[in-house]
Amino acid sequence: MHRSAIGIFDSGIGGLTVASAVARALPREDIIYLGDTARLPYGTKSAATVSRYAARAMELLLRYPIKAVVVACNTASAHAIPTLREATDLPVVGVVEPGARAACAASQTHKIGVAGTEATIRSGAYQQAIMALAPESEVVTAPWPLLVPLAEEGWTHHEVTRLTLETYLEPFVASGVDTLVLGCTHYPVFKPLIRSVLETSFDGAKIALVDSAEVVASDLTALLTERGEEAPERAGRRTFFCTDAPERFARVGGTFFESGELAAVTAIDL
């Protein structure tokens, strides 16, 4: 059904920010994306449940002739990467380590904030990854649970979202971080609003915003080159699956994939 493709999965729509970056970096590659919208959000689930959901999502992707798996979900990356790598010989790329790397490179003061789901923050994955790369760093963390449903609703510029961000950003501004990791793939779609809130509500506080999408795309490009698995000269195909509400996924997903409404989304049962 597909030429050798890159398989990408997330708990919902947010991972399309990663898929979009991969599509821009690797336009010739086929991409198969799965959003597990029926089980959204992963961020409030236990580590065992997240690992189970992630394993099932990868099992579905492995039905297709894929050559790499991208776990475009910070919560699943924090909890399930070792288990997923044990289950396949294919490369499995997460988003936490690339995000930590980008944050350490961006920070001038070594004072780094991490915003994420409750499960991602609780796992300590970003804290550990940042400290391993830059032990002199001070890491400030806080969960932003409301942003996932707001993103899934498509409220990327809504007044409710602005007010929520004013509350969520306050502790990071107060602690003086110069870099903030958007530790959930739903969050990058709010970058323009976050910058606006920092400008208008916090006197133009200067905080660099980091998401792992571009770094993941760069890592994946290097990986495929190293393995000699780059796609031939052609236009890559994009295939989208979700586990619930495909019409809504197609409509809202265009905001994340930067292409307008997604052309076709197929509902599939995990």
N, C-alpha and C positions, 0 to 999 in steps of 0.2 A: 504493500500500500504506500510506503514511503521509502525514499532513498535514506541512506544513513543520516540520522537527524540528531539534534541536541534536544534532550528531554528536560523540561523545566517544570517544577511543581511548587505550589504555594497553598496556603490555607484558603486563599480566595483570589481577589482581584489584584492585590498589592504587588504580587510578584511579577505582574506585567511591566513594572518599572525596570526590573532586571531583564525580562525578555526583550523589552524595547531597546535597552542598551546593547544586548547581545545582537539583536537584528541590525542595529546601526553599525556595529563593529564587524559583523560577519554576515553581510547581506546575501551571500551565496548559500548560506547554510539553511537547511530545513529546520524548523523549530516546532516541537510538539509541546504544548503547554497544558497543564492540568491545574485547575483551581478547585480545591475541595470545599466548595461553598456550602455544602450540606452540613459540614462539621465546623464551620467557622464560628467563633475564633479559636485558634490553637492557643492563644496567649493566656487564656484562663484555665487551661487544662493541666493535668499532672504530667510529669516527665514521661511516665510509663504510657499514658494515653497518647501523648504527642508522638512518641517513638512508634507506637502501633499504627497510628494514622499515617505517619511518614513512610513506614515500610509498605503499607498497602498502596499508597500513591505510587511509590517507585515500582512495585510489582506491576501496576497497570502500564506504566511507561515502558517497562521491559518487554511488553507484548509487541512492541514496535522495534524495528532495527535501529536503535539509537546507539550513539558512540560515546556519549557522556551524559551525566545527570547533574543538573544544577538545582540545588535545594534553595529556592528563592524565598525562603521563609526564615527569619531570624530565630524564631522559637524552635523550629525543627532543626535548624543548624546547631543551635545551642545544645539540644538534647539527643539528636538521633544520628549525627554524622558517623560516629564509630560503628554503630549497628548497621547502617546502610552500606558502609564500605566493606563490611564483612560479608554482605549478602550478594555482592556483585564484583566482577573483575573490572568493570568499567570505572573510569574516573568519576568520582563524586565530589562536586565543588560546592562548598557552602558559602554563606555570606558574612559570617562573623569575622573570620581571620582577615579577609580583604578589607572589611570596614575598619578593623582595628589598625591595620597597616596604614590605611589612608589617614586615619585620625592622628596617628603618631607623626606622620609626615607633615600634616597641616599645622599642628600645634606649635606655637612659638614659646609658650609659657609652661608647657607640660601639664596644664590644667585642663582636663578633658571631661566633657559631659557625655553621658549616654542616656538616651531616652529609648524606651522599648516597651514591649508588653510585660505584664506582670511576670510571666514565666521566663522570659528572656533575662530580665533584671535579676530575678531570683536565682537563676542558674549560675550567675557570676561569670558567664562565658566571655563577655566583652572585657570585664575587669581583668580576668586572667590573661586574655590575649594581649591587652594593652600593656600590662605590667611585664609580661614576658618580653615584649619588644622594647619598652622604655621604662625600666624599673623606677626611674625618678619621677614618674608621672603621678599626679593626684587625679583620681577618677571619681566624679560625682555622678550618681545615677538617680533616675526617677522613672516610674512607670507612667505611660500615657495611654491608658486603656480605652478612653473614649474616642481616640482618633481612628481606630479601626472601623467601628460601625459608621462613623461620619464619612470616612473614605468610601466604604461600601455603598453608602447612600448617595455618593456623588456630591457631598456638601463641601467642596474644596475651597469655596470663597464665601461661605455662609456666615452670618453674624454670630450664630451659635458657636461655630468653629473658631472664630476670632476670639470670642470671650473665653472659650476653653483654652486656647493657646496662651492667652494672657496669664491664666492661672498656672499652666504647665511650665511656661518659660521663666516665671519669676524666680524659682530657686536656683536655676542655672545662672541667670543674670546676677543674682545676689552673691553667688559663690565665686564669681569672677572667671568662669571658664572662657577660654578663647576659641574652643572648638567643641562642636556638639555633634555626636554621632546619632543619626536618625536610624536607630536600631530596630526598625521594622520596615519591611518593604512597602507598606502602605503609606509611610510618612513622607517620602520624597515628593509626592504630588502636592503636599502642603508647603513646599519650600517658598514659593512667592508670598504666601500669606504669613509664614513665619518671619520672613525678612521684613514684611510690612509691619507686623506687630512689634518686632524689635525696634524698628525705626520710630513708630508713632507712640508706643506705650512705654518704651524703655530708653528714650533719649538717644536712639540710634546706636544701641549697644552693638559692638563689633564681635560677632561670633561666627566663625566659619562653620558651615553646615556640611556634614559628610554623610553620604550614603554609599553603599558598597557596589552599586550597579555597574558603574564605569570600571571599577577595579576588577570585578568579576568578569566582565566582558574582556578586559585586557588579559587576565589570567587564562581565560578559556582560549583566546586567540593563540597565546604562547603555547598552551598545552597541545592544541591541535597541530600546530606547526611542528612541535617537537616530536609528536607521534606520526607525522606525515599523513594526517587524516583531514586536511583541508578539503572543502568541497570543490568540485570542478567549476569552470566558468558557467554560471547559470544564475537565475533568480531563485532564491530560496522560497520554499513554501512555508506558510504559517498555519498550523492546525491548533484549534482551541477546544478543550474539553472542560466541562465543569460538572459538579455532582448535584447541582440544584439551580433552578431559575436561569436557564440559558439566555432568555430574552433580556433579562436585567443585566446579566453578565456582559452581553454584547453591547448594550447601551452604555453602561457605566465604564466598562473596560476600555473604551476608546480614549477616555481621559488619561488612562495610565499608559496605553500603548502608543499614544501620540499619532493616532491614525483616524480619529473619528470613531464612529460605531464599528465594532468588529464585524467583518463580513459574515462569518458563520461560526456558531458555537454549538457543539454537540453535547447534549446531556449524557452522562455515563454514570453507572452505579458502581460504587466501590464495594 
